[in-house]
Structures are given as structure tokens and as C-alpha cells.
Amino acid sequence: MNTKRLFGRLAAAALFVTAFATASEAQIQPHRVPAYTGKAQARPVRSTTSYSSSSSATDGVKFGIRAGVNVSDWSGDAVNSVMDLADYTNGAITKEMKPGFHAGLYASLPLGPRFAIEPGVSYSEKGTVLTGRIPLEQFDFLNAKVKATARMAYLDIPLLAKGYLTDGFYVFAGPQASVLLSGKARVNASALGFSAFNENFDIKDQFRQVDFSVTGGLGYQFQNGLGLSAGYDYGLSSLDKNNNFDAQNRVIKASVNYSF
């Protein structure tokens, strides 16, 4: 009888333990993460940086094309003498800036997150314009004037350092060598609205074959490859190879570029 009671108590204890374990599992079960049997899906990752429509030096090596307009002039002692003569003749001689264009290729080589080196080569038109008239009022009715235009064509080879102040916006500066391709002087004389003289002269042999200058400016590069820039070329070399007169190139440039 005692044996039956002992087995009965053991069975009751075992049942109690089983019931307690089942209850414990029932309490813990809602907190378990069920195994996912579907296909894995990529969760969107929120970027810490916003999308930008501009570019920077970290975009890698890029090649591109650039073209735009030039507004050029000469500066120096020879030009100052001409302007002194213009004052002496009461404005009978005037000097104007000559329009032209430039077009070429470049490569942008990044050297850091905000810095790049940009060598290039481009065709560029430079020169100046002088206009003279008869400094006597009694001859004004003739509208007689002489116009001389120096038309110089160069192959510009700049080596620019570019610093990005922000994504897209940059400043640049560097040396530039310009190889003279052609030099022409066009002289036109007219009176009463009719051209009396129009002739072109080859003056290339009178000018230095290589002109050295420094150039600088600023620009903005968009993420889609397009860019805008404006710069200024300050000539350092005297243009006359025989040193008969002192004059240097001065060029304002406005450009549009596209980087591949």
C-alpha cells in the first residue's frame, strides 16, 4: 500500500512539473521571433548625405571639351603710348577689345577630396583693335576712319590647379604656354561709308612664337557633366620678338564645358 502511495506521489509530482514547464513555455512563446520562410528582401538604407546635383574632385579622372568666347586686348608701354596719342589727338585714335573664341580639350586628375590638376589644350583667338579718324571737325562729314585689327591665333596649353570650395563650385589658377599659330593685321580705310582700302598683312614673323602667361578664374561643375567657368589670362611675355615695342596679351574668357 505504501508502494502504491509512493508511486502515486511521484506521478503527481511529475505531472506538476510537466504542467509548470508547459505554462512557462506558453508565457515565453509570444516573445519568440518566428522563423521567416519567405524570400529575403533588401531593407532601404537611409543615407546620411543628401543627393547633390553638383560635382567634386572625388568623381575620378575625367576628360572633357571646353568652348567659349574671348574678349582680348594688349597692354604695355606701347599701348600706353597709343593711348597718350589718343589723348593728344582728342580721341582721334581709340582702342577696343577684340572678340574671338576658344575651343579645346582637357583632363581633370583628382589629387584629393577637394583638389585636382587639369592640363588642357585649346585653340584661342586674341589681339586688339585700333581705330583712327581725321582729328579736324571740318572733315567730319567725310566720316573718314582707319581701323587696324590684330588677329592672333594661339594654341593655349594651360596646367591648372583646381580647388573645390563646395561640391560643384571651384576656383582655378596656373601657368599657361601659348604657341603662336598665325598672326594677321587687317587694315581698313573708309570714307563716306565706302571702303577705300582693305588689306591683310602677315605679321607672325614679328611676334614671339611662344607666349607665357598666368591664368585664373572660377567655375561650377554640375553632376550631369555640364559646367560653366570664367577666367582671365595675364600675359607675361613681350609679344614683339625684336623688342621694338612692349605689349602683352590680356584675355577675358567665358566658357561652357562638358566632362565625360
C-alpha positions as CSV (number, residue, x, y, z in Angstrom):
1,M,0.0,0.0,0.0
2,N,2.9,2.3,0.8
3,T,4.4,1.5,-2.5
4,K,1.3,2.5,-4.4
5,R,1.2,5.8,-2.5
6,L,4.8,6.4,-3.3
7,F,4.3,5.9,-7.0
8,G,1.1,8.0,-6.8
9,R,3.0,10.9,-5.3
10,L,5.8,10.6,-7.8
11,A,3.3,10.6,-10.7
12,A,1.6,13.6,-9.2
13,A,5.0,15.4,-8.8
14,A,5.9,14.6,-12.4
15,L,2.5,15.9,-13.7
16,F,3.0,19.1,-11.7
17,V,6.5,19.7,-13.1
18,T,5.2,19.0,-16.7
19,A,2.3,21.4,-16.2
20,F,4.6,24.1,-14.8
21,A,7.0,23.7,-17.8
22,T,4.2,23.9,-20.2
23,A,2.9,27.1,-18.6
24,S,6.3,28.6,-18.7
25,E,6.7,27.9,-22.4
26,A,3.3,29.4,-23.0
27,Q,4.4,32.6,-21.4
28,I,7.7,32.8,-23.3
29,Q,6.3,31.8,-26.7
30,P,4.8,35.2,-27.7
31,H,8.2,36.8,-27.4
32,R,9.9,34.5,-29.7
33,V,10.6,35.7,-33.3
34,P,9.2,33.1,-35.7
35,A,11.5,31.8,-38.5
36,Y,10.9,33.7,-41.8
37,T,10.4,31.3,-44.7
38,G,9.8,33.9,-47.4
39,K,12.3,35.5,-49.8
40,A,14.9,37.9,-48.4
41,Q,14.1,41.5,-49.1
42,A,16.6,44.3,-49.1
43,R,15.8,46.9,-46.4
44,P,16.1,50.5,-47.5
45,V,19.2,52.2,-46.1
46,R,18.8,55.8,-45.1
47,S,21.8,57.8,-46.4
48,T,23.4,60.3,-44.1
49,T,24.1,62.6,-47.1
50,S,21.6,64.2,-49.4
51,Y,21.6,63.9,-53.1
52,S,23.7,66.6,-54.8
53,S,23.4,67.9,-58.4
54,S,27.0,69.2,-58.3
55,S,30.4,67.6,-58.8
56,S,33.6,67.5,-56.8
57,A,37.2,66.3,-57.2
58,T,36.3,62.9,-55.9
59,D,34.5,61.9,-59.0
60,G,37.6,60.3,-60.5
61,V,39.6,61.1,-63.7
62,K,37.5,62.8,-66.3
63,F,38.1,64.1,-69.8
64,G,36.1,66.9,-71.4
65,I,35.7,69.5,-74.1
66,R,35.5,73.3,-73.5
67,A,34.5,76.2,-75.7
68,G,33.6,79.8,-75.3
69,V,34.2,83.4,-76.1
70,N,37.3,85.6,-75.7
71,V,37.5,89.3,-75.2
72,S,41.1,90.2,-75.7
73,D,43.4,93.3,-75.6
74,W,47.0,94.3,-75.4
75,S,48.6,96.0,-72.5
76,G,52.1,97.6,-72.0
77,D,54.2,100.6,-72.8
78,A,53.5,100.5,-76.5
79,V,49.7,100.5,-75.8
80,N,50.1,103.3,-73.3
81,S,51.9,105.4,-75.9
82,V,49.0,104.8,-78.3
83,M,46.5,105.9,-75.6
84,D,48.7,109.0,-74.9
85,L,48.5,109.8,-78.6
86,A,44.7,109.3,-78.4
87,D,44.5,111.9,-75.7
88,Y,46.7,114.3,-77.6
89,T,44.6,114.0,-80.7
90,N,41.3,114.5,-78.7
91,G,40.1,110.9,-79.2
92,A,41.1,110.6,-82.9
93,I,42.6,107.2,-82.0
94,T,40.7,104.7,-79.9
95,K,41.5,101.2,-78.7
96,E,38.9,98.5,-78.5
97,M,38.9,94.9,-77.2
98,K,38.7,92.3,-79.8
99,P,36.1,89.5,-79.7
100,G,37.1,85.9,-80.5
101,F,36.5,82.3,-79.4
102,H,38.3,79.4,-77.9
103,A,37.8,75.6,-78.1
104,G,39.7,72.6,-76.8
105,L,40.1,69.5,-74.6
106,Y,41.1,68.9,-71.0
107,A,41.7,66.2,-68.4
108,S,40.7,66.5,-64.7
109,L,43.0,64.5,-62.4
110,P,41.9,64.4,-58.8
111,L,44.6,64.5,-56.1
112,G,42.3,64.7,-53.1
113,P,38.7,65.3,-52.0
114,R,38.8,69.0,-52.9
115,F,41.8,69.3,-55.2
116,A,42.5,68.4,-58.9
117,I,45.1,69.1,-61.6
118,E,43.7,70.0,-65.0
119,P,46.0,70.0,-68.1
120,G,44.5,71.1,-71.4
121,V,45.0,72.3,-74.9
122,S,42.8,74.7,-76.9
123,Y,42.7,77.0,-79.9
124,S,42.3,80.6,-78.8
125,E,41.9,83.9,-80.7
126,K,43.5,87.0,-79.3
127,G,44.5,90.5,-80.4
128,T,43.3,94.1,-80.3
129,V,41.6,96.8,-82.4
130,L,42.8,100.4,-83.1
131,T,40.6,102.9,-84.8
132,G,41.7,106.3,-86.1
133,R,39.9,109.3,-87.7
134,I,40.8,112.7,-89.0
135,P,41.0,115.0,-86.0
136,L,39.5,118.0,-87.7
137,E,35.9,119.0,-87.4
138,Q,35.7,120.3,-90.9
139,F,36.3,116.8,-92.2
140,D,33.7,115.1,-90.0
141,F,31.2,115.0,-92.9
142,L,33.6,112.6,-94.7
143,N,33.3,110.1,-91.8
144,A,36.8,109.1,-92.8
145,K,38.5,106.5,-90.5
146,V,41.1,103.8,-90.4
147,K,40.7,100.6,-88.5
148,A,43.5,98.2,-87.7
149,T,42.8,94.8,-86.2
150,A,45.5,92.5,-84.9
151,R,44.1,88.9,-85.3
152,M,46.4,86.4,-83.4
153,A,45.7,82.7,-83.1
154,Y,47.3,80.6,-80.4
155,L,47.4,77.1,-79.1
156,D,47.0,77.5,-75.4
157,I,48.4,74.8,-73.1
158,P,47.4,75.5,-69.5
159,L,48.2,73.5,-66.4
160,L,45.6,74.4,-63.8
161,A,45.2,73.7,-60.1
162,K,41.5,73.5,-59.2
163,G,40.3,73.8,-55.6
164,Y,36.6,72.9,-54.8
165,L,35.2,75.3,-52.2
166,T,31.9,73.4,-52.2
167,D,30.5,70.5,-54.2
168,G,30.5,71.9,-57.7
169,F,31.9,75.4,-57.1
170,Y,35.7,75.7,-57.7
171,V,38.5,78.2,-58.3
172,F,41.4,77.6,-60.6
173,A,44.8,79.1,-61.4
174,G,48.0,78.1,-63.1
175,P,50.7,78.8,-65.7
176,Q,50.0,78.7,-69.4
177,A,52.1,78.5,-72.6
178,S,50.7,79.7,-75.8
179,V,52.1,78.7,-79.2
180,L,51.5,81.3,-82.0
181,L,49.7,79.6,-84.9
182,S,49.1,82.7,-87.0
183,G,49.3,86.5,-86.9
184,K,47.4,88.8,-89.2
185,A,46.8,92.6,-89.3
186,R,43.8,93.8,-91.1
187,V,43.8,97.5,-92.1
188,N,40.6,99.0,-93.4
189,A,40.2,102.7,-94.5
190,S,36.8,104.1,-95.4
191,A,35.2,107.5,-96.1
192,L,31.5,108.4,-96.7
193,G,30.6,104.9,-95.8
194,F,32.6,103.3,-98.6
195,S,35.7,101.2,-98.1
196,A,38.7,102.8,-99.8
197,F,41.3,100.3,-98.6
198,N,41.1,96.8,-97.1
199,E,44.2,94.7,-96.8
200,N,45.6,91.8,-94.7
201,F,49.2,91.7,-93.6
202,D,51.1,88.7,-92.2
203,I,52.8,89.8,-89.1
204,K,53.5,86.4,-87.5
205,D,57.3,86.7,-88.0
206,Q,57.4,89.8,-85.9
207,F,56.0,88.2,-82.8
208,R,57.3,85.7,-80.3
209,Q,56.4,82.1,-81.1
210,V,55.7,81.2,-77.5
211,D,53.8,83.5,-75.1
212,F,53.8,82.7,-71.3
213,S,51.1,83.8,-69.0
214,V,49.2,83.0,-65.8
215,T,45.5,82.3,-65.8
216,G,42.9,82.1,-63.1
217,G,39.2,82.2,-62.5
218,L,36.2,80.3,-61.1
219,G,33.5,77.9,-62.3
220,Y,30.7,75.5,-61.4
221,Q,30.6,71.8,-62.4
222,F,27.2,70.1,-62.5
223,Q,26.8,66.3,-61.8
224,N,25.4,65.8,-65.3
225,G,28.7,66.8,-66.9
226,L,28.0,70.3,-67.9
227,G,30.0,73.2,-66.4
228,L,30.4,76.9,-66.6
229,S,33.5,79.0,-66.0
230,A,35.0,82.4,-66.4
231,G,38.7,83.3,-66.3
232,Y,41.4,85.9,-67.1
233,D,44.8,85.4,-68.9
234,Y,47.5,87.7,-67.9
235,G,50.4,87.7,-70.4
236,L,53.9,87.9,-69.0
237,S,56.0,87.9,-72.2
238,S,56.5,90.8,-74.5
239,L,54.8,90.0,-77.8
240,D,57.5,91.6,-80.1
241,K,60.4,89.2,-80.6
242,N,62.7,92.1,-81.6
243,N,61.8,94.1,-78.5
244,N,60.8,97.1,-80.7
245,F,57.7,97.6,-78.6
246,D,56.4,96.3,-75.3
247,A,52.9,94.7,-75.2
248,Q,51.4,91.7,-73.5
249,N,48.2,89.7,-74.0
250,R,45.2,90.3,-71.8
251,V,42.2,87.9,-72.3
252,I,38.8,87.5,-70.6
253,K,37.2,84.1,-71.1
254,A,33.7,82.8,-70.6
255,S,33.4,79.0,-71.2
256,V,31.0,76.1,-71.3
257,N,32.4,72.6,-70.8
258,Y,31.3,69.0,-70.7
259,S,33.0,66.3,-68.8
260,F,32.7,62.6,-69.8
